[in-house]
Amino acid sequence: MRIPLGKLCYEFNRHEEPRGRVQPGQRLIMESEDAFSGQIRTEADRRDKQKMPYSNPTTGPIYVEGAERGDTLAVTIHAIRPTMGKCFTRTSDPRQLSEWLGTDCPHGTHVCEIADGLVHWSDRVKIPYTPMIGCIGTAPEWGVPTTNPAGPHGGNMDIVETAPGATVYLPVFVPGALLYLGDAHAAMGHGELSASGLEMPAETEITVDVIRGRTIPGPRIESGEEILTISSATPLERGIAQAYAWLILWMESEYGWDRWKAYDLLTHAGQISVGYYGSGSVGTKVSKRYL
């Protein structure tokens, strides 16, 4: 099944009419617009927040048959493909960095070709094409969060491990789960320093499954090499503590670890993955070779 680009969604809204309905285990392709809502296509273009004040549009929702509150949605990412062969970024609004760098940052619109497995950032600098999904989540049963923050439902997590080969686990709060997905990046550094990755319109190929009766407190990611838990909290040290606690509880409940032995192990072998630094999204992970 293909879900073509249509209405751009800026909320994880349980009241939206589903764009499609899928059976557990079904594979589908979802087209998405870039985080700038398509406003930047050349280096002469500018992000105009007067015309479009919102960012990170998603495609959705997708209704998953049989998913009920308390279940877990398992979204396996098979591929993320650019639909234009280009990606876009901008350097403006230095925000917290202004204390040291000043505020006279140029707009810095930057268009990069994607070819031969590389992002051609300049004639000299080539960045490996390492695509990821910045924004993925389910609809909460209460409230309607926007696509700017992240939370227990997922959202704008900007975690680089949300990539091909990984399975993203998300809590289900409402019937059908109502999955939204978008904000694809061709690459992104940890922290997403300028609040913009190498943004691109894309098509993402996924399989959606339902794990019935398993309730999780927040998003998780599993690849062939590691498991990772995600928290979105400020200050960042609280998010790190919460994510590590959730990782320990995952190791305890599904891998048979004593929680305090896991606590000890992660002190020495755990790693941290930081999403956009301004919103406090952080992942904590451990290699499967220890499990």
DALINBEL-V424209 format. One record per residue. N is the residue number from 1. PHI is phi in whole degrees, -180 to 180 (* if undefined). PSI is psi in whole degrees, -180 to 180 (999 if undefined). BURIAL is b if it has 9 or more other C-alpha atoms within 8 Angstrom, else e. Layout:
<<N & PHI & PSI & BURIAL> <N & PHI & PSI & BURIAL>>
//
This chain:
<<1 & * & 139 & e> <2 & -116 & 133 & e> <3 & -106 & 102 & b> <4 & -73 & 163 & e> <5 & -60 & 131 & b> <6 & -144 & -132 & e> <7 & -59 & 131 & e> <8 & -85 & 129 & b> <9 & -107 & 132 & b> <10 & -116 & 14 & b> <11 & -142 & 152 & e> <12 & -95 & 88 & b> <13 & -114 & 117 & b> <14 & -71 & -11 & b> <15 & -91 & -7 & e> <16 & -72 & 143 & e> <17 & -70 & 131 & e> <18 & -60 & 141 & b> <19 & -79 & -21 & b> <20 & -167 & 160 & b> <21 & -126 & 131 & b> <22 & -128 & 154 & b> <23 & -87 & 148 & b> <24 & -55 & 135 & b> <25 & 90 & -4 & e> <26 & -81 & 142 & b> <27 & -95 & 141 & b> <28 & -147 & 161 & b> <29 & -117 & 127 & b> <30 & -115 & 122 & b> <31 & -85 & 144 & b> <32 & -143 & 152 & b> <33 & -87 & 164 & b> <34 & -77 & 171 & b> <35 & -64 & -20 & b> <36 & -90 & 11 & b> <37 & 59 & 29 & b> <38 & 79 & 12 & b> <39 & -76 & -22 & b> <40 & -112 & 118 & b> <41 & -130 & -21 & e> <42 & -134 & 168 & e> <43 & -74 & -8 & b> <44 & -86 & -14 & e> <45 & -77 & 157 & b> <46 & -132 & 148 & b> <47 & -74 & 113 & e> <48 & -106 & 99 & e> <49 & -78 & -9 & e> <50 & -72 & -41 & e> <51 & -79 & -37 & e> <52 & -141 & 95 & e> <53 & -75 & -13 & e> <54 & -99 & 158 & e> <55 & -129 & 169 & b> <56 & 61 & 54 & b> <57 & -66 & 146 & b> <58 & -120 & 167 & b> <59 & -108 & 137 & b> <60 & 152 & -170 & b> <61 & -84 & 158 & b> <62 & -107 & 125 & b> <63 & -90 & 122 & b> <64 & -102 & 115 & b> <65 & -60 & 132 & b> <66 & 89 & -12 & b> <67 & -73 & 131 & b> <68 & -131 & 161 & b> <69 & -52 & 133 & b> <70 & 96 & -12 & b> <71 & -82 & 178 & b> <72 & -124 & 133 & b> <73 & -90 & 132 & b> <74 & -114 & 112 & b> <75 & -110 & 108 & b> <76 & -93 & 125 & b> <77 & -93 & 118 & b> <78 & -93 & -40 & b> <79 & -160 & 149 & b> <80 & -131 & 114 & b> <81 & -118 & 133 & e> <82 & -68 & 141 & b> <83 & -97 & -8 & b> <84 & -121 & -9 & e> <85 & 73 & 16 & e> <86 & -140 & 160 & b> <87 & -138 & 164 & b> <88 & -139 & 144 & b> <89 & -150 & 173 & b> <90 & -153 & 148 & b> <91 & -118 & 97 & b> <92 & -149 & 175 & b> <93 & 53 & 64 & e> <94 & -67 & -10 & b> <95 & 51 & -120 & e> <96 & -62 & -24 & e> <97 & -72 & -16 & e> <98 & -59 & -28 & b> <99 & -57 & -33 & e> <100 & -110 & -31 & e> <101 & -101 & -14 & e> <102 & 87 & -178 & e> <103 & -116 & 4 & e> <104 & -89 & 44 & e> <105 & -77 & 128 & b> <106 & -69 & 162 & e> <107 & -61 & -43 & e> <108 & 66 & 38 & e> <109 & -59 & 134 & b> <110 & -138 & 121 & b> <111 & -110 & 129 & b> <112 & -126 & 136 & b> <113 & -76 & 146 & b> <114 & -113 & 117 & b> <115 & -159 & 146 & e> <116 & 58 & 35 & e> <117 & 75 & 15 & e> <118 & -133 & 151 & b> <119 & -97 & 118 & b> <120 & -86 & 83 & b> <121 & -69 & -35 & b> <122 & -157 & 178 & e> <123 & -61 & -30 & e> <124 & -97 & -36 & e> <125 & -103 & 125 & e> <126 & -121 & 130 & b> <127 & -108 & 132 & b> <128 & -58 & 138 & e> <129 & -73 & 108 & b> <130 & -128 & 77 & e> <131 & -67 & 153 & b> <132 & -153 & 162 & b> <133 & -104 & 122 & b> <134 & -80 & -32 & b> <135 & -131 & 114 & b> <136 & -151 & 137 & b> <137 & -176 & 174 & b> <138 & -112 & 167 & b> <139 & -85 & 126 & b> <140 & -68 & 159 & b> <141 & -83 & -12 & e> <142 & -141 & 131 & e> <143 & 81 & 166 & e> <144 & -134 & 86 & b> <145 & -69 & 149 & e> <146 & -83 & 179 & b> <147 & -88 & 14 & b> <148 & -87 & -52 & e> <149 & -89 & 178 & b> <150 & -122 & 167 & b> <151 & -170 & -164 & b> <152 & -59 & -24 & b> <153 & -81 & -8 & b> <154 & 106 & -120 & b> <155 & 96 & -150 & b> <156 & -83 & 71 & b> <157 & -79 & -35 & b> <158 & 52 & 47 & b> <159 & -102 & 124 & b> <160 & -66 & -18 & b> <161 & -76 & -5 & e> <162 & -80 & 72 & b> <163 & -138 & 167 & b> <164 & -54 & 136 & b> <165 & 97 & -12 & b> <166 & -100 & 155 & b> <167 & -113 & 126 & b> <168 & -100 & 125 & b> <169 & -102 & 129 & b> <170 & -130 & 141 & b> <171 & -66 & 148 & b> <172 & -105 & 125 & b> <173 & -111 & -24 & b> <174 & -135 & 158 & b> <175 & -56 & 133 & b> <176 & 85 & -7 & b> <177 & 68 & -44 & b> <178 & 59 & 79 & b> <179 & -86 & 134 & b> <180 & -121 & 148 & b> <181 & -152 & 141 & b> <182 & 176 & -162 & b> <183 & 60 & 53 & b> <184 & -75 & 144 & b> <185 & -121 & 142 & b> <186 & -77 & -26 & b> <187 & -171 & 159 & b> <188 & -159 & 135 & b> <189 & -80 & 155 & e> <190 & -60 & 131 & b> <191 & 97 & -17 & e> <192 & 41 & 66 & b> <193 & -55 & -43 & b> <194 & -93 & 11 & b> <195 & 70 & 12 & e> <196 & -136 & 124 & b> <197 & -83 & -168 & b> <198 & -83 & 85 & b> <199 & -73 & 143 & b> <200 & -152 & 144 & b> <201 & -68 & 143 & b> <202 & -153 & 168 & b> <203 & -122 & 132 & b> <204 & -117 & 125 & b> <205 & -99 & 123 & b> <206 & -137 & 161 & b> <207 & -119 & 136 & b> <208 & -114 & 124 & b> <209 & -123 & 164 & b> <210 & -121 & 129 & b> <211 & -103 & 103 & b> <212 & -77 & 136 & b> <213 & 82 & -3 & e> <214 & -98 & 122 & e> <215 & -111 & 128 & e> <216 & -120 & 152 & b> <217 & -79 & -19 & e> <218 & -172 & -178 & b> <219 & -65 & 146 & b> <220 & -133 & 156 & b> <221 & -134 & 138 & b> <222 & -131 & 132 & b> <223 & -121 & -175 & b> <224 & -68 & -18 & e> <225 & -110 & -23 & e> <226 & -156 & 164 & b> <227 & -121 & 150 & b> <228 & -146 & 139 & b> <229 & -117 & 149 & b> <230 & -123 & 132 & b> <231 & -125 & 151 & b> <232 & -130 & 102 & b> <233 & -153 & 154 & b> <234 & -127 & 144 & b> <235 & -66 & 166 & e> <236 & -59 & -33 & b> <237 & -64 & -30 & e> <238 & -69 & -41 & b> <239 & -61 & -41 & b> <240 & -62 & -45 & b> <241 & -62 & -44 & e> <242 & -65 & -44 & b> <243 & -63 & -42 & b> <244 & -66 & -39 & b> <245 & -62 & -43 & e> <246 & -65 & -36 & b> <247 & -66 & -42 & b> <248 & -62 & -44 & b> <249 & -67 & -32 & b> <250 & -67 & -45 & b> <251 & -62 & -37 & b> <252 & -70 & -47 & b> <253 & -78 & -30 & e> <254 & -119 & -14 & e> <255 & -120 & 3 & e> <256 & 78 & 16 & e> <257 & -80 & 142 & b> <258 & -68 & 132 & e> <259 & -61 & -34 & b> <260 & -79 & -28 & e> <261 & -69 & -39 & e> <262 & -64 & -41 & b> <263 & -57 & -44 & b> <264 & -65 & -47 & e> <265 & -60 & -46 & b> <266 & -67 & -24 & b> <267 & -60 & -29 & e> <268 & -110 & -24 & e> <269 & -124 & -4 & e> <270 & -74 & 155 & b> <271 & -133 & 160 & e> <272 & -121 & 138 & b> <273 & -123 & 124 & b> <274 & -105 & 127 & b> <275 & -80 & -151 & b> <276 & -60 & 122 & b> <277 & -64 & -26 & b> <278 & -75 & -16 & e> <279 & -112 & -6 & b> <280 & 82 & 17 & b> <281 & -77 & 129 & b> <282 & -146 & 141 & b> <283 & -113 & 143 & b> <284 & -120 & 140 & b> <285 & -145 & 164 & b> <286 & -145 & 145 & b> <287 & -68 & 142 & b> <288 & -67 & -17 & b> <289 & -66 & -19 & e> <290 & -88 & -12 & e> <291 & -89 & 999 & e>>
//
